[in-house]
Amino acid sequence: MDKWLGTPPSVIIPRLQSLLDDLQGLSSPGGFAGPDNAVTIRNCMLVQRSVPCLIGEMFGHPMIKDGPGITSQLFYLDRKQKLARTLSRWYRFDEGLI
């Protein structure tokens, strides 16, 4: 495995920049309620692998068919708004966490 852990800089840097932009928006006065295009995740639980992530049934993911799945590293979790931001994208857990 290379020093980029299998993800080339041309992929990881834009993802991290997008994450940074979202986290800055969340911390700004007035905050940010999240996007309209968040992936829905049901029967969701907060779990950990070597990094925090979510597992559950996903619906509307652009690259994974609907059904069971595990997210990338979790960076933001708002239980009240039922919203999470991973390295890759936003998730909305419409039925709450289990």
VOLODREN-663227 format. One line per field, with one value per residue (C-alpha): x, z, y; residue in one letter; residue number from 1. Coordinates in steps of 0.1 Angstrom, whole numbers, padded with zeros to 4 digits. Example, Ala and Ser with C-alpha at 12.3 -4.5 7.8 and 13.67 -1.06 7.14 Angstrom:
<nodes>
x c(0123,0137)
z c(0078,0071)
y c(-0045,-0011)
r c(A,S)
k c(1,2)
</nodes>
This chain:
<nodes>
x c(0000,0013,0018,-0017,-0032,-0047,-0064,-0045,-0041,-0063,-0092,-0086,-0077,-0111,-0129,-0112,-0117,-0154,-0155,-0137,-0161,-0191,-0176,-0168,-0204,-0216,-0195,-0204,-0230,-0265,-0251,-0261,-0290,-0274,-0281,-0312,-0295,-0282,-0283,-0310,-0297,-0322,-0317,-0287,-0262,-0231,-0202,-0164,-0138,-0104,-0123,-0160,-0185,-0221,-0237,-0273,-0296,-0287,-0310,-0301,-0263,-0247,-0222,-0237,-0270,-0298,-0293,-0269,-0237,-0210,-0199,-0165,-0150,-0175,-0165,-0198,-0229,-0260,-0285,-0310,-0311,-0305,-0276,-0241,-0211,-0185,-0154,-0174,-0208,-0238,-0262,-0296,-0308,-0345,-0355,-0328,-0299,-0305)
z c(0000,-0008,0015,0005,0019,-0015,-0022,-0046,-0036,-0066,-0049,-0012,-0012,-0029,-0004,0026,0012,0008,0044,0056,0038,0054,0089,0086,0076,0106,0130,0115,0133,0123,0115,0086,0086,0061,0024,0007,-0010,0021,0018,0040,0064,0084,0113,0120,0148,0158,0156,0154,0134,0137,0131,0140,0113,0108,0097,0086,0056,0030,0004,-0023,-0021,-0054,-0056,-0035,-0042,-0016,0014,0042,0043,0064,0060,0057,0087,0106,0113,0124,0142,0152,0169,0173,0135,0127,0104,0100,0078,0069,0048,0017,0021,0043,0058,0074,0098,0096,0123,0147,0160,0175)
y c(0000,0034,0064,0076,0044,0034,0067,0090,0127,0137,0119,0124,0162,0172,0150,0165,0200,0193,0180,0211,0233,0215,0216,0253,0259,0239,0260,0294,0316,0304,0270,0248,0224,0200,0193,0183,0153,0134,0096,0080,0053,0032,0009,0030,0023,0042,0018,0019,0002,0018,0050,0060,0051,0041,0009,0004,0001,0027,0042,0066,0062,0072,0044,0015,-0003,0001,-0022,-0029,-0009,0008,0044,0059,0077,0097,0134,0149,0135,0155,0132,0160,0168,0132,0141,0128,0138,0112,0117,0110,0124,0134,0109,0114,0087,0094,0068,0079,0058,0024)
r c(M,D,K,W,L,G,T,P,P,S,V,I,I,P,R,L,Q,S,L,L,D,D,L,Q,G,L,S,S,P,G,G,F,A,G,P,D,N,A,V,T,I,R,N,C,M,L,V,Q,R,S,V,P,C,L,I,G,E,M,F,G,H,P,M,I,K,D,G,P,G,I,T,S,Q,L,F,Y,L,D,R,K,Q,K,L,A,R,T,L,S,R,W,Y,R,F,D,E,G,L,I)
k c(1,2,3,4,5,6,7,8,9,10,11,12,13,14,15,16,17,18,19,20,21,22,23,24,25,26,27,28,29,30,31,32,33,34,35,36,37,38,39,40,41,42,43,44,45,46,47,48,49,50,51,52,53,54,55,56,57,58,59,60,61,62,63,64,65,66,67,68,69,70,71,72,73,74,75,76,77,78,79,80,81,82,83,84,85,86,87,88,89,90,91,92,93,94,95,96,97,98)
</nodes>
